[in-house]
Amino acid sequence: MAIKFRKNAIKFLEKANLEDAEKIQEKISQLLYFVEEQAIIPFTELDIKKMKGDWEGFYRLRIGKIRIVFTVNTQSGEVEIFTISTRGDVYK
């Protein structure tokens, strides 16, 4: 399973402090493990929710005040990290 980051997600990671960047990396690694090994999206284990409205088809992973918005494409075997930001900014 491949992982793909959009530009704004990479920018957030570059600006994030080391502690937040490590937490984000750990959660993304856990997400990939569940998707690859168990072929599931771990909703309860990683605090993931399906998004609605304009964000239909995306998922939200919560890490404290940080949100990761992503999609999973099982056909291409890819997890795409669309954006990473704080709660107030991610849905704009």
Beta strands, then each sheet from edge to edge (+ up, - down):
strand 1: 2-5
strand 2: 48-50
strand 3: 59-63
strand 4: 66-73
strand 5: 78-86
sheet 1: 1+ 5+ 4- 3+ 2-
end
